[in-house]
Amino acid sequence: MKIHGSISITSALRDKYGIPVKDIIRIRVGSIEVSTRLICTEGERCTYMLSPELRRTLLIKKGRRLLIRYDSSHDHIHLGPTIGILTVSLSHRGQYDPTSIKAELIYLSQVSRSLIGQTYIFTPGSINWDSKTVRGYTFTKGSWVGAVYPLPDVVYDRITSRTSEARNLLTKQSLLQLPHLKYFNPSFLNKWKVYQLLVTNPVVSKYLPETRVLNLENFKEMLLRYSTLFVKPSNGSLGKGIIKVTRGKGGALNFVIYGRGKVKNHAESPEIFFKKTARVRGDKPYIVQQGIPLALYRGSTFDLRIIYQKNREGKWQLGKKFVRVAPRGSSISNLSSGGRVEISKRILNYLFNNKEKVNRKFEEVKNLCLQTASVLEDKSDGIYGELGLDIGIDKNGGLWIIEVNSKPRKTTASEFSTAVMRRTFKRPLEFAAYLAGFSIK
């Protein structure tokens, strides 16, 4: 058995964490675990010191301070947290859009520097499975700087497209097989599967538009029940591929297809509608959803976007809320489709014109988010650290869950509080530390 350097701990630290007294002890950082000499010294302060050899072996970077705990179930000392943010590529171009994933990754890297532990960005191609190491990147002085790190305690998945997710499925599966690794926000959500999970909950089900798998029979039945329907790709995002259908006189159907722009058309019957939309839908699974008569803000459709996150104690809390207002004449409020951001309180004051009603509505939103997140986590595989919830408000003031997103984008361009924005980026890293077994501030 090879011995790598030594760790010196004070008696106060040893007693605090229940570290057994022995000459040789196992020690771990991320996925690297080795044997080292344990030296106990007298002292009232809870401190430890690593020999230079041990720091090099564990790939601890200069200037980084790691917390310590004793993992009694595996009989080793654990230093951390080591957090890896997984993406598919890193752009090295100087110019970038503040709403892009590059801006998000840069900001995450910058925020992580204020936290104890090691945080880096990595890609599937940068992993060395044999040595359980990875070439990770931090954003320093205007560019990405690479170094070799242990594979992390926790992976925060920031892969931003379903295509990339499918292409890198094997990487995710291999990471999940590592003995100590935790992984959160592992995959995109499927709209139909989410509906099936949520509709089983008697509280949440009241907030759900009726939804069915799209086929001709279901489409016809839904047309008899509702004058407006939305046909959506089950695995879609950013408002692309959505079709709004309105029932006209004599059974004629008027519809609008949303993609890079919007295309208006009509069909004399459901059968013809299916033929005319076949190319758009392709072989992708779709759902058909009840259209809600949503309230308008100055003539425009809007929805309430909630960034719902777990904190450093592993508890759900509302991270950020804002309203997305659709362009005039559009039913799609996604920012990528031309929607704009407004302060949520301003919109609700416009709707209800009553402070008490506004406060009660925000309280209802908070309760709905908690119920929704709890159901999803209880009934689905994987760990979730943040969710994006799109909530509609109808003309009677009722709330409706329009969509739940497991990979909410967080822009660094904010018209609102920069402190709120910073906490929205920081909170997933604090939750990652919690998953690793540490509490950071």
Backbone torsions as a table, in degrees:
resi	resn	phi	psi	omega
1	MET	NA	122.9	-178.7
2	LYS	-81.1	136.4	179.6
3	ILE	-106.3	128.6	-177.6
4	HIS	-110.8	99.5	173.7
5	GLY	57.9	-147.2	-175.7
6	SER	-153.6	159.4	170.4
7	ILE	-124.6	130.6	176.2
8	SER	-105.4	128.8	178.9
9	ILE	-127.7	148.4	177.5
10	THR	-79.5	159.1	178.9
11	SER	-63.2	-33.6	178.9
12	ALA	-63.8	-42.2	179.1
13	LEU	-68.7	-41.5	178.5
14	ARG	-58.5	-45.1	-178.8
15	ASP	-69.7	-38.3	-178.2
16	LYS	-61.3	-42.9	-175.4
17	TYR	-101.2	0.1	178.2
18	GLY	66.9	38.0	-179.4
19	ILE	-77.1	124.9	-177.3
20	PRO	-68.4	148.0	178.4
21	VAL	-84.5	115.4	178.0
22	LYS	-155.2	159.0	-178.2
23	ASP	-72.0	-41.4	-177.1
24	ILE	-120.4	134.7	-179.2
25	ILE	-138.0	151.6	175.4
26	ARG	-83.5	143.3	180.0
27	ILE	-138.8	142.2	-173.9
28	ARG	-132.9	140.0	166.3
29	VAL	-129.3	118.2	-175.0
30	GLY	58.5	-124.7	-178.9
31	SER	-98.9	4.1	177.0
32	ILE	-96.1	124.5	-179.7
33	GLU	-132.1	128.1	-177.5
34	VAL	-138.2	172.6	174.3
35	SER	-98.4	142.6	-179.3
36	THR	-145.7	162.2	176.8
37	ARG	-79.0	136.8	178.3
38	LEU	-103.3	121.1	178.7
39	ILE	-115.9	121.0	179.3
40	CYS	-101.9	131.1	178.5
41	THR	-123.1	154.8	177.7
42	GLU	-74.6	141.9	178.5
43	GLY	172.2	144.2	-179.0
44	GLU	-89.2	-15.3	178.3
45	ARG	-90.5	145.4	179.2
46	CYS	-86.4	89.3	-178.5
47	THR	-132.4	160.0	174.8
48	TYR	-142.2	161.1	177.8
49	MET	-142.6	136.8	178.7
50	LEU	-104.4	143.0	173.7
51	SER	-70.6	154.7	179.1
52	PRO	-54.9	-39.2	-179.7
53	GLU	-62.1	-42.7	-178.8
54	LEU	-67.7	-39.1	177.5
55	ARG	-60.1	-42.8	179.8
56	ARG	-65.3	-43.3	-178.1
57	THR	-62.7	-39.4	-177.7
58	LEU	-86.0	0.5	176.4
59	LEU	58.1	42.4	176.1
60	ILE	-86.1	125.8	-174.4
61	LYS	-79.2	149.8	-178.8
62	LYS	-57.9	132.4	176.8
63	GLY	86.7	-6.2	-179.7
64	ARG	-93.2	131.2	178.6
65	ARG	-103.2	131.6	-178.9
66	LEU	-114.9	143.6	174.4
67	LEU	-77.6	163.2	-178.7
68	ILE	-126.4	143.8	171.5
69	ARG	-149.9	161.6	176.2
70	TYR	-109.2	120.9	179.2
71	ASP	-92.2	95.3	-174.9
72	SER	-68.5	-28.5	-178.6
73	SER	-68.9	-25.3	178.7
74	HIS	-115.9	1.8	176.3
75	ASP	54.8	51.4	174.0
76	HIS	-147.7	158.2	171.7
77	ILE	-82.1	136.4	-178.8
78	HIS	-120.4	122.7	174.8
79	LEU	-106.5	137.7	-178.7
80	GLY	177.8	-162.1	2.0
81	PRO	-84.0	153.6	169.5
82	THR	-112.2	116.7	-173.1
83	ILE	-117.8	128.3	177.2
84	GLY	-113.0	128.4	177.3
85	ILE	-101.5	113.9	-172.7
86	LEU	-91.0	127.2	173.9
87	THR	-137.7	179.2	-177.0
88	VAL	-98.9	-23.8	179.6
89	SER	-160.8	159.2	176.8
90	LEU	-121.3	122.9	178.8
91	SER	-83.5	134.4	179.4
92	HIS	-106.6	12.5	176.4
93	ARG	-69.6	145.0	-177.9
94	GLY	-69.6	-39.0	-178.1
95	GLN	-94.1	141.2	177.4
96	TYR	-154.3	154.2	179.6
97	ASP	-77.6	129.7	179.9
98	PRO	-64.4	-12.4	176.2
99	THR	-95.8	3.3	-174.6
100	SER	-85.0	166.6	176.8
101	ILE	-66.7	-30.6	177.7
102	LYS	-61.3	-44.3	179.1
103	ALA	-62.0	-39.2	179.8
104	GLU	-64.0	-43.8	-179.0
105	LEU	-67.4	-39.6	177.1
106	ILE	-61.0	-45.1	-177.5
107	TYR	-67.1	-40.1	176.4
108	LEU	-59.5	-43.1	-179.9
109	SER	-63.9	-41.5	179.4
110	GLN	-66.5	-43.2	179.5
111	VAL	-62.8	-37.7	-175.7
112	SER	-63.4	-23.5	-178.0
113	ARG	-66.4	-21.4	179.6
114	SER	-85.6	-3.3	-177.3
115	LEU	-106.2	150.6	175.0
116	ILE	-69.6	144.6	178.2
117	GLY	110.3	-170.9	179.4
118	GLN	-121.8	126.5	177.1
119	THR	-128.2	134.9	179.7
120	TYR	-144.7	160.4	174.3
121	ILE	-97.8	138.9	177.3
122	PHE	-144.8	163.9	179.9
123	THR	-122.2	161.2	178.9
124	PRO	-55.8	-36.1	-177.2
125	GLY	-75.4	-8.0	-177.1
126	SER	-96.2	5.6	-176.3
127	ILE	-88.9	135.4	170.4
128	ASN	-108.5	100.2	-174.3
129	TRP	-67.9	-31.4	-177.7
130	ASP	-65.4	-42.3	-176.9
131	SER	-96.3	-1.3	-176.6
132	LYS	56.0	41.4	178.4
133	THR	-125.4	172.3	-178.1
134	VAL	-151.5	146.7	171.1
135	ARG	-85.9	106.7	-178.6
136	GLY	-103.4	159.8	-175.1
137	TYR	-127.9	141.0	171.4
138	THR	-123.6	150.9	-178.7
139	PHE	-93.8	112.0	-174.4
140	THR	-132.9	127.2	176.6
141	LYS	51.4	44.2	171.9
142	GLY	86.0	6.2	178.5
143	SER	-151.1	163.8	178.1
144	TRP	-81.4	128.1	179.6
145	VAL	-114.5	124.7	-176.6
146	GLY	-96.6	149.3	174.6
147	ALA	-157.3	162.8	180.0
148	VAL	-89.7	129.4	-179.8
149	TYR	-126.7	162.6	167.9
150	PRO	-67.3	150.2	167.6
151	LEU	-56.5	145.9	-163.6
152	PRO	-79.3	168.8	168.0
153	ASP	-69.5	-39.3	-173.0
154	VAL	-137.8	136.7	173.3
155	VAL	-106.3	127.4	172.7
156	TYR	-103.8	108.4	-173.1
157	ASP	-79.5	115.1	175.3
158	ARG	-120.6	33.9	170.1
159	ILE	-72.4	125.8	-164.8
160	THR	-107.0	6.7	175.4
161	SER	-137.8	148.5	-179.9
162	ARG	-65.5	-33.9	178.9
163	THR	-63.4	-47.3	179.1
164	SER	-64.6	-37.9	178.7
165	GLU	-60.9	-45.5	179.9
166	ALA	-64.5	-38.2	-177.8
167	ARG	-67.3	-28.4	-175.9
168	ASN	-110.8	24.7	-178.9
169	LEU	-60.8	-38.6	-178.9
170	LEU	-63.0	-37.7	177.9
171	THR	-61.7	-46.0	179.8
172	LYS	-61.2	-45.5	-179.3
173	GLN	-61.9	-39.1	179.5
174	SER	-67.9	-40.1	177.9
175	LEU	-63.5	-40.7	-178.7
176	LEU	-65.9	-19.4	179.9
177	GLN	-84.8	-11.1	178.3
178	LEU	-67.0	139.0	-166.4
179	PRO	-61.3	-35.8	-174.1
180	HIS	-109.9	-0.2	-170.1
181	LEU	-82.0	136.5	172.1
182	LYS	-108.7	151.9	-173.5
183	TYR	-141.5	123.4	179.6
184	PHE	-123.9	155.5	-170.7
185	ASN	55.2	59.3	-169.4
186	PRO	-73.8	-20.2	-174.1
187	SER	-159.7	161.5	172.3
188	PHE	-69.9	157.5	179.6
189	LEU	-97.8	146.5	175.6
190	ASN	-96.6	126.7	-172.9
191	LYS	-58.2	-40.2	-178.2
192	TRP	-69.3	-42.2	179.4
193	LYS	-65.8	-38.3	177.6
194	VAL	-62.1	-44.9	178.9
195	TYR	-59.6	-44.5	-179.6
196	GLN	-61.1	-35.9	178.6
197	LEU	-72.8	-46.0	-174.1
198	LEU	-72.2	-33.3	-174.7
199	VAL	-68.6	-15.9	178.8
200	THR	-76.8	-14.9	-178.8
201	ASN	-92.5	121.6	-174.3
202	PRO	-63.3	-26.3	178.4
203	VAL	-78.4	-51.0	-175.4
204	VAL	-69.7	-34.6	-175.0
205	SER	-58.1	-28.1	-179.6
206	LYS	-67.5	-18.7	-177.0
207	TYR	-100.3	6.5	-174.9
208	LEU	-101.4	129.7	169.4
209	PRO	-64.8	143.1	177.4
210	GLU	-58.4	134.3	-174.7
211	THR	-137.6	138.9	176.4
212	ARG	-138.7	161.0	170.8
213	VAL	-65.3	136.9	-178.4
214	LEU	-75.5	116.9	163.8
215	ASN	-148.2	171.4	-173.1
216	LEU	-61.7	-41.7	-179.0
217	GLU	-63.7	-48.3	179.1
218	ASN	-63.4	-38.3	180.0
219	PHE	-62.2	-44.9	179.2
220	LYS	-63.8	-42.8	-179.3
221	GLU	-65.2	-39.6	179.6
222	MET	-67.8	-34.1	177.9
223	LEU	-64.6	-31.7	177.8
224	LEU	-70.8	-24.7	-175.1
225	ARG	-94.8	-31.0	-173.1
226	TYR	-135.1	143.4	-179.2
227	SER	-80.9	-20.5	178.4
228	THR	-130.5	136.1	177.9
229	LEU	-129.9	154.9	170.3
230	PHE	-119.1	127.7	177.1
231	VAL	-104.9	119.0	-171.5
232	LYS	-129.4	143.7	172.0
233	PRO	-66.2	132.1	-178.0
234	SER	-60.1	-31.2	-177.8
235	ASN	-111.9	25.6	-176.4
236	GLY	-87.1	167.0	175.4
237	SER	-156.0	167.4	177.8
238	LEU	63.6	17.9	176.4
239	GLY	77.1	6.7	-176.7
240	LYS	-82.0	138.8	175.5
241	GLY	81.9	6.6	179.0
242	ILE	-80.6	140.1	178.4
243	ILE	-123.0	121.7	175.1
244	LYS	-94.6	126.3	-176.5
245	VAL	-118.0	129.5	178.0
246	THR	-121.6	129.6	-179.9
247	ARG	-80.3	123.8	179.7
248	GLY	-101.3	-168.5	179.8
249	LYS	-70.0	144.5	177.1
250	GLY	67.4	18.1	176.5
251	GLY	85.9	-0.6	177.9
252	ALA	-67.6	149.2	-177.7
253	LEU	-117.8	124.9	172.2
254	ASN	-101.2	134.7	-178.5
255	PHE	-142.3	153.7	178.4
256	VAL	-125.8	127.3	178.3
257	ILE	-100.9	123.6	180.0
258	TYR	-100.7	125.9	175.9
259	GLY	-144.1	-118.7	173.7
260	ARG	-70.5	-27.4	172.8
261	GLY	-136.6	-143.7	173.5
262	LYS	-139.1	140.8	-178.3
263	VAL	-121.1	123.1	179.0
264	LYS	-94.7	144.6	179.1
265	ASN	-157.6	179.6	176.5
266	HIS	-147.2	162.1	178.3
267	ALA	-144.1	144.0	-178.1
268	GLU	-79.5	-16.0	-176.9
269	SER	-157.3	164.6	175.4
270	PRO	-57.5	-38.4	-179.0
271	GLU	-61.7	-43.2	-180.0
272	ILE	-69.5	-36.2	175.3
273	PHE	-57.2	-45.0	-179.8
274	PHE	-61.6	-39.9	179.3
275	LYS	-66.5	-43.0	-175.6
276	LYS	-71.8	-22.0	-179.4
277	THR	-104.8	4.6	-175.4
278	ALA	-59.2	-41.9	-177.4
279	ARG	-66.5	-40.7	179.9
280	VAL	-64.5	-45.0	-176.1
281	ARG	-75.0	-31.6	-179.1
282	GLY	56.7	-138.7	178.6
283	ASP	-103.8	16.4	-178.7
284	LYS	-78.4	143.0	176.3
285	PRO	-70.2	138.8	-179.3
286	TYR	-126.9	159.0	170.3
287	ILE	-117.9	160.0	171.4
288	VAL	-120.5	131.0	-169.7
289	GLN	-128.6	140.8	175.3
290	GLN	-54.9	131.2	174.2
291	GLY	-81.9	130.4	-178.1
292	ILE	-98.3	133.5	175.0
293	PRO	-73.2	83.8	-172.7
294	LEU	-74.4	149.2	173.1
295	ALA	-66.1	156.2	-179.8
296	LEU	-115.1	149.9	172.4
297	TYR	-113.5	108.9	-177.9
298	ARG	51.3	43.1	175.4
299	GLY	86.6	1.2	-177.6
300	SER	-117.8	144.6	172.7
301	THR	-66.7	149.2	176.8
302	PHE	-150.3	162.6	168.6
303	ASP	-140.1	161.4	179.9
304	LEU	-96.4	119.0	178.7
305	ARG	-99.9	124.4	178.6
306	ILE	-112.8	126.7	167.3
307	ILE	-95.3	109.5	-174.2
308	TYR	-108.7	123.8	-168.6
309	GLN	-133.6	156.2	170.4
310	LYS	-91.2	145.6	-176.3
311	ASN	-100.8	-168.4	-175.7
312	ARG	-67.5	-11.1	176.5
313	GLU	-103.3	6.0	179.3
314	GLY	76.8	19.1	-178.5
315	LYS	-108.8	144.1	179.9
316	TRP	-70.8	141.5	171.8
317	GLN	-152.9	157.6	179.6
318	LEU	-75.1	119.3	-177.1
319	GLY	-88.5	-40.9	-175.6
320	LYS	-161.6	144.3	175.4
321	LYS	-138.7	140.5	176.4
322	PHE	-158.5	167.5	-179.5
323	VAL	-107.8	137.9	173.3
324	ARG	-106.8	119.5	-177.9
325	VAL	-102.2	125.6	-178.6
326	ALA	-71.8	152.9	172.5
327	PRO	-58.9	150.2	179.9
328	ARG	-55.2	128.1	178.8
329	GLY	90.1	-3.5	-180.0
330	SER	-108.7	152.6	175.5
331	SER	-102.4	1.9	-176.0
332	ILE	-109.8	121.1	-175.3
333	SER	-100.7	-0.2	-179.1
334	ASN	-53.0	138.3	-179.4
335	LEU	-63.3	-31.9	178.7
336	SER	-69.7	-15.3	179.5
337	SER	-106.2	18.1	175.5
338	GLY	101.0	2.5	177.8
339	GLY	-68.4	159.9	178.8
340	ARG	-125.1	158.6	-176.6
341	VAL	-95.0	138.7	174.3
342	GLU	-134.0	156.9	177.2
343	ILE	-71.2	129.3	-173.9
344	SER	-61.8	-39.6	-178.0
345	LYS	-63.2	-37.2	179.0
346	ARG	-62.3	-41.5	-177.7
347	ILE	-69.8	-43.9	-179.1
348	LEU	-68.2	-33.7	173.9
349	ASN	-63.6	-38.3	177.1
350	TYR	-62.6	-40.5	-177.2
351	LEU	-74.0	-47.5	-169.3
352	PHE	-102.4	-24.9	176.7
353	ASN	50.9	36.5	-177.7
354	ASN	-156.2	119.5	-174.6
355	LYS	-60.9	-42.4	179.9
356	GLU	-62.8	-43.6	179.5
357	LYS	-63.3	-40.5	178.9
358	VAL	-62.6	-45.3	180.0
359	ASN	-63.8	-40.4	178.1
360	ARG	-65.0	-38.1	-179.7
361	LYS	-67.4	-40.9	177.2
362	PHE	-64.4	-36.7	177.4
363	GLU	-65.3	-39.7	177.1
364	GLU	-64.0	-39.5	177.7
365	VAL	-61.2	-46.1	179.8
366	LYS	-60.5	-43.4	179.4
367	ASN	-65.8	-39.6	179.6
368	LEU	-65.0	-41.5	178.5
369	CYS	-61.6	-43.9	-179.6
370	LEU	-63.8	-45.0	179.1
371	GLN	-61.9	-44.2	-178.3
372	THR	-63.9	-48.7	-179.5
373	ALA	-62.4	-39.8	-178.7
374	SER	-65.2	-42.3	179.5
375	VAL	-63.7	-46.9	-178.4
376	LEU	-60.4	-42.9	-177.5
377	GLU	-71.5	-37.6	-179.2
378	ASP	-67.9	-35.1	-169.8
379	LYS	-104.8	-3.4	180.0
380	SER	-121.4	161.4	177.8
381	ASP	-77.8	151.5	174.0
382	GLY	98.0	166.6	180.0
383	ILE	-108.2	134.9	177.2
384	TYR	-115.6	132.0	178.7
385	GLY	-108.7	-17.0	176.0
386	GLU	-158.0	150.0	177.9
387	LEU	-137.9	151.4	170.0
388	GLY	-108.8	123.2	179.4
389	LEU	-114.1	127.7	174.8
390	ASP	-102.0	117.5	-174.7
391	ILE	-118.8	125.3	176.4
392	GLY	-94.4	155.2	175.8
393	ILE	-122.1	122.2	-176.8
394	ASP	-84.0	178.9	-174.2
395	LYS	-67.9	-14.0	175.8
396	ASN	-99.1	4.4	179.7
397	GLY	88.6	5.1	180.0
398	GLY	-77.5	148.3	179.5
399	LEU	-93.1	145.7	177.1
400	TRP	-138.8	134.3	174.7
401	ILE	-81.8	111.3	179.9
402	ILE	-83.7	-42.5	-178.0
403	GLU	-162.3	152.2	173.1
404	VAL	-123.2	128.9	-174.6
405	ASN	-121.4	128.7	-179.0
406	SER	-90.2	-4.1	179.5
407	LYS	-129.6	59.3	-176.8
408	PRO	-64.4	134.1	175.8
409	ARG	-81.0	143.8	-179.3
410	LYS	-126.2	108.6	-177.3
411	THR	-77.1	148.5	175.3
412	THR	-91.6	-6.2	175.2
413	ALA	-92.2	107.4	-174.1
414	SER	-124.4	131.9	174.2
415	GLU	-86.5	-4.4	-174.4
416	PHE	-111.3	-155.2	-175.2
417	SER	-64.7	124.8	176.0
418	THR	-69.1	-26.7	177.8
419	ALA	-66.4	-41.9	177.4
420	VAL	-63.4	-43.7	179.4
421	MET	-60.5	-45.4	-178.9
422	ARG	-61.8	-42.7	179.9
423	ARG	-65.6	-32.4	178.9
424	THR	-65.0	-33.7	176.8
425	PHE	-80.7	-34.4	-175.0
426	LYS	-74.8	-34.6	-171.8
427	ARG	-59.6	-43.2	177.7
428	PRO	-61.0	-30.9	178.1
429	LEU	-71.6	-37.7	175.8
430	GLU	-66.2	-38.3	176.7
431	PHE	-65.8	-38.6	177.3
432	ALA	-60.5	-40.8	177.3
433	ALA	-63.0	-40.1	176.5
434	TYR	-59.6	-43.7	178.9
435	LEU	-62.9	-32.4	-179.7
436	ALA	-76.0	-11.7	179.0
437	GLY	104.8	11.1	-176.5
438	PHE	-120.7	157.7	173.7
439	SER	-119.6	117.8	-179.5
440	ILE	-118.1	155.5	-179.0
441	LYS	-122.3	NA	NA
